[in-house]
Amino acid sequence: MNQFEMVVLIVAIVMFASVMRAKYGYSRRRRGVAADPAEQVEAMRLKDEVKQLKERIHVLERIATDKEDTLSRQIEELRDRK
């Protein structure tokens, strides 16, 4: 394969990729960004929901560790009574 054939092959591949991208609507600008305002509202709602769930998990973890600490203290108090 000579240099001319290599250049023609690369140009053909790039053209094919561009046509496929245009056909299926893929755009670099839309990647990771909601194009529709309704999608942006939904994304913000989901972010808020995730934030609330993380706060709940934090509270549940604190409750779970507090209960373990309280239980171990009560066991130690019972051992000290003997």
N, C-alpha and C positions, 0 to 999 in steps of 0.2 A: 504494500500500500504506500503510495507516494504522498507527498505533502499536500498536493492539490486534492486528492481523494479524501484525506483526513479532514481538511477544511470543509469540504462539501458535506461530509458526514456530520460534523459538529453543527454546521448551520442547519441541516435537516433535522437533527435531534432537537435543537433549540426551537425551531419553528413548530415541530410537532408538539412539544411541551407547551408552547404558547397557545396553540389552538385548543389543546385539551383543557388548559386552565381557563380559557375564555368560554369554552363549551359548558364546563361544569361550575362556573361562577366562583372559582377560587381567586381570592385577591389577597395580596400581602397586607393591604390596609385594614381589612376586616379581621385579620387574625388576632384573636384575643380581645376584640372590641365589639361591643354590641352595636349593630348598625341601627336597629329599630329602637325608638324611645320606649316602647313596651318591653323590649328585651332589657333595656337599661334599668327600668323600674323593677322588673323581675329579679335582675342580678342584685340590685340594692336590697330588695326584700330578703333574698336568700343570704346575703352577707350579714344582715341584721339577725336573721334566724340562727345562723352559725354562731354569731357572737353571743346570743342569748343561751344557746346550748352549751357553749364553752363555759359560760358563767355558772350554769346549773351543774355541770360536771365538777367545776371547782368547789362549789358548795357541797356537793355529795361526797367528794373526796375528803373535804375537811370534816364532815359529819362522820364519815367512816373511820377516819384516823382518830377523831376525838373519842368515839365510842371504844375503840381498841385501847386507847390510853386510859380511859375511865375504868374499863374492865380490868386491865392489868393492875391499876391502883387498888381496886377493890379486892382482887386476889391477894395482893401483897398485904393489905390490911387484915385480911382473914388469916394469913400465915403468921402475922405478928401477934395475933390474939392468942395463939396456942401456947 
